[in-house]
Amino acid sequence: MGFSDEQIRDMLELKEDLAEKIIKYKGKD
């Protein structure tokens, strides 16, 4: 059971998006 390149790319983009939101949220402290 593997992921296609497209699925992996989508997941990485999602992670990057989440990381940016977390960084912005933490920066509000």
PDB file with one MODEL, atoms N, CA, C and O in Angstrom:
MODEL        1
ATOM      1  N   MET A   1       0.844  -1.198   0.000  1.00  0.00           N
ATOM      2  CA  MET A   1       0.000   0.000   0.000  1.00  0.00           C
ATOM      3  C   MET A   1       0.881   1.250   0.000  1.00  0.00           C
ATOM      4  O   MET A   1       1.476   1.602   1.019  1.00  0.00           O
ATOM      5  N   GLY A   2       0.956   1.905  -1.137  1.00  0.00           N
ATOM      6  CA  GLY A   2       1.799   3.097  -1.224  1.00  0.00           C
ATOM      7  C   GLY A   2       1.001   4.301  -1.677  1.00  0.00           C
ATOM      8  O   GLY A   2      -0.135   4.191  -2.136  1.00  0.00           O
ATOM      9  N   PHE A   3       1.620   5.431  -1.536  1.00  0.00           N
ATOM     10  CA  PHE A   3       0.972   6.659  -1.986  1.00  0.00           C
ATOM     11  C   PHE A   3       1.534   7.060  -3.339  1.00  0.00           C
ATOM     12  O   PHE A   3       2.699   6.794  -3.637  1.00  0.00           O
ATOM     13  N   SER A   4       0.716   7.692  -4.147  1.00  0.00           N
ATOM     14  CA  SER A   4       1.201   8.194  -5.433  1.00  0.00           C
ATOM     15  C   SER A   4       1.949   9.505  -5.178  1.00  0.00           C
ATOM     16  O   SER A   4       1.770  10.145  -4.142  1.00  0.00           O
ATOM     17  N   ASP A   5       2.789   9.891  -6.141  1.00  0.00           N
ATOM     18  CA  ASP A   5       3.548  11.137  -5.987  1.00  0.00           C
ATOM     19  C   ASP A   5       2.617  12.312  -5.719  1.00  0.00           C
ATOM     20  O   ASP A   5       2.929  13.205  -4.932  1.00  0.00           O
ATOM     21  N   GLU A   6       1.466  12.293  -6.391  1.00  0.00           N
ATOM     22  CA  GLU A   6       0.522  13.402  -6.239  1.00  0.00           C
ATOM     23  C   GLU A   6      -0.011  13.469  -4.812  1.00  0.00           C
ATOM     24  O   GLU A   6      -0.139  14.550  -4.237  1.00  0.00           O
ATOM     25  N   GLN A   7      -0.321  12.302  -4.246  1.00  0.00           N
ATOM     26  CA  GLN A   7      -0.837  12.267  -2.870  1.00  0.00           C
ATOM     27  C   GLN A   7       0.222  12.763  -1.888  1.00  0.00           C
ATOM     28  O   GLN A   7      -0.080  13.514  -0.960  1.00  0.00           O
ATOM     29  N   ILE A   8       1.458  12.337  -2.102  1.00  0.00           N
ATOM     30  CA  ILE A   8       2.556  12.752  -1.217  1.00  0.00           C
ATOM     31  C   ILE A   8       2.735  14.265  -1.298  1.00  0.00           C
ATOM     32  O   ILE A   8       2.919  14.934  -0.281  1.00  0.00           O
ATOM     33  N   ARG A   9       2.679  14.795  -2.517  1.00  0.00           N
ATOM     34  CA  ARG A   9       2.835  16.240  -2.715  1.00  0.00           C
ATOM     35  C   ARG A   9       1.730  16.987  -1.974  1.00  0.00           C
ATOM     36  O   ARG A   9       1.988  17.990  -1.308  1.00  0.00           O
ATOM     37  N   ASP A  10       0.501  16.494  -2.094  1.00  0.00           N
ATOM     38  CA  ASP A  10      -0.634  17.123  -1.406  1.00  0.00           C
ATOM     39  C   ASP A  10      -0.429  17.119   0.103  1.00  0.00           C
ATOM     40  O   ASP A  10      -0.701  18.113   0.776  1.00  0.00           O
ATOM     41  N   MET A  11       0.048  16.002   0.626  1.00  0.00           N
ATOM     42  CA  MET A  11       0.247  15.891   2.078  1.00  0.00           C
ATOM     43  C   MET A  11       1.342  16.839   2.546  1.00  0.00           C
ATOM     44  O   MET A  11       1.222  17.466   3.598  1.00  0.00           O
ATOM     45  N   LEU A  12       2.403  16.940   1.764  1.00  0.00           N
ATOM     46  CA  LEU A  12       3.499  17.828   2.141  1.00  0.00           C
ATOM     47  C   LEU A  12       3.026  19.280   2.129  1.00  0.00           C
ATOM     48  O   LEU A  12       3.385  20.062   3.008  1.00  0.00           O
ATOM     49  N   GLU A  13       2.225  19.633   1.135  1.00  0.00           N
ATOM     50  CA  GLU A  13       1.700  20.994   1.072  1.00  0.00           C
ATOM     51  C   GLU A  13       0.815  21.275   2.274  1.00  0.00           C
ATOM     52  O   GLU A  13       0.859  22.365   2.846  1.00  0.00           O
ATOM     53  N   LEU A  14       0.011  20.289   2.656  1.00  0.00           N
ATOM     54  CA  LEU A  14      -0.861  20.434   3.816  1.00  0.00           C
ATOM     55  C   LEU A  14      -0.040  20.650   5.080  1.00  0.00           C
ATOM     56  O   LEU A  14      -0.364  21.506   5.903  1.00  0.00           O
ATOM     57  N   LYS A  15       1.034  19.861   5.226  1.00  0.00           N
ATOM     58  CA  LYS A  15       1.895  19.987   6.406  1.00  0.00           C
ATOM     59  C   LYS A  15       2.541  21.360   6.455  1.00  0.00           C
ATOM     60  O   LYS A  15       2.629  21.975   7.518  1.00  0.00           O
ATOM     61  N   GLU A  16       2.994  21.844   5.297  1.00  0.00           N
ATOM     62  CA  GLU A  16       3.623  23.163   5.250  1.00  0.00           C
ATOM     63  C   GLU A  16       2.627  24.235   5.651  1.00  0.00           C
ATOM     64  O   GLU A  16       2.961  25.163   6.387  1.00  0.00           O
ATOM     65  N   ASP A  17       1.395  24.101   5.161  1.00  0.00           N
ATOM     66  CA  ASP A  17       0.335  25.058   5.471  1.00  0.00           C
ATOM     67  C   ASP A  17       0.070  25.069   6.973  1.00  0.00           C
ATOM     68  O   ASP A  17      -0.060  26.128   7.585  1.00  0.00           O
ATOM     69  N   LEU A  18      -0.009  23.879   7.553  1.00  0.00           N
ATOM     70  CA  LEU A  18      -0.249  23.755   8.995  1.00  0.00           C
ATOM     71  C   LEU A  18       0.904  24.359   9.784  1.00  0.00           C
ATOM     72  O   LEU A  18       0.690  25.072  10.765  1.00  0.00           O
ATOM     73  N   ALA A  19       2.124  24.071   9.352  1.00  0.00           N
ATOM     74  CA  ALA A  19       3.307  24.584  10.044  1.00  0.00           C
ATOM     75  C   ALA A  19       3.293  26.110  10.046  1.00  0.00           C
ATOM     76  O   ALA A  19       3.601  26.737  11.059  1.00  0.00           O
ATOM     77  N   GLU A  20       2.936  26.702   8.911  1.00  0.00           N
ATOM     78  CA  GLU A  20       2.870  28.167   8.829  1.00  0.00           C
ATOM     79  C   GLU A  20       1.852  28.722   9.808  1.00  0.00           C
ATOM     80  O   GLU A  20       2.111  29.719  10.483  1.00  0.00           O
ATOM     81  N   LYS A  21       0.688  28.075   9.887  1.00  0.00           N
ATOM     82  CA  LYS A  21      -0.361  28.532  10.804  1.00  0.00           C
ATOM     83  C   LYS A  21       0.103  28.416  12.251  1.00  0.00           C
ATOM     84  O   LYS A  21      -0.146  29.307  13.063  1.00  0.00           O
ATOM     85  N   ILE A  22       0.783  27.308  12.572  1.00  0.00           N
ATOM     86  CA  ILE A  22       1.272  27.098  13.938  1.00  0.00           C
ATOM     87  C   ILE A  22       2.312  28.159  14.288  1.00  0.00           C
ATOM     88  O   ILE A  22       2.301  28.710  15.389  1.00  0.00           O
ATOM     89  N   ILE A  23       3.214  28.442  13.339  1.00  0.00           N
ATOM     90  CA  ILE A  23       4.258  29.440  13.579  1.00  0.00           C
ATOM     91  C   ILE A  23       3.622  30.810  13.816  1.00  0.00           C
ATOM     92  O   ILE A  23       4.022  31.540  14.723  1.00  0.00           O
ATOM     93  N   LYS A  24       2.629  31.150  12.995  1.00  0.00           N
ATOM     94  CA  LYS A  24       1.951  32.444  13.156  1.00  0.00           C
ATOM     95  C   LYS A  24       1.244  32.505  14.499  1.00  0.00           C
ATOM     96  O   LYS A  24       1.269  33.530  15.180  1.00  0.00           O
ATOM     97  N   TYR A  25       0.607  31.390  14.880  1.00  0.00           N
ATOM     98  CA  TYR A  25      -0.126  31.333  16.141  1.00  0.00           C
ATOM     99  C   TYR A  25       0.830  31.487  17.323  1.00  0.00           C
ATOM    100  O   TYR A  25       0.548  32.221  18.270  1.00  0.00           O
ATOM    101  N   LYS A  26       1.973  30.781  17.256  1.00  0.00           N
ATOM    102  CA  LYS A  26       2.948  30.853  18.343  1.00  0.00           C
ATOM    103  C   LYS A  26       3.561  32.242  18.421  1.00  0.00           C
ATOM    104  O   LYS A  26       3.934  32.706  19.498  1.00  0.00           O
ATOM    105  N   GLY A  27       3.662  32.900  17.278  1.00  0.00           N
ATOM    106  CA  GLY A  27       4.255  34.237  17.233  1.00  0.00           C
ATOM    107  C   GLY A  27       3.393  35.286  17.912  1.00  0.00           C
ATOM    108  O   GLY A  27       3.862  36.393  18.177  1.00  0.00           O
ATOM    109  N   LYS A  28       2.137  34.954  18.198  1.00  0.00           N
ATOM    110  CA  LYS A  28       1.217  35.909  18.825  1.00  0.00           C
ATOM    111  C   LYS A  28       1.410  35.992  20.335  1.00  0.00           C
ATOM    112  O   LYS A  28       0.842  36.876  20.977  1.00  0.00           O
ATOM    113  N   ASP A  29       2.192  35.097  20.910  1.00  0.00           N
ATOM    114  CA  ASP A  29       2.399  35.077  22.363  1.00  0.00           C
ATOM    115  C   ASP A  29       2.952  36.398  22.875  1.00  0.00           C
ATOM    116  O   ASP A  29       3.183  36.547  24.075  1.00  0.00           O
TER     117      ASP A  29
ENDMDL
END
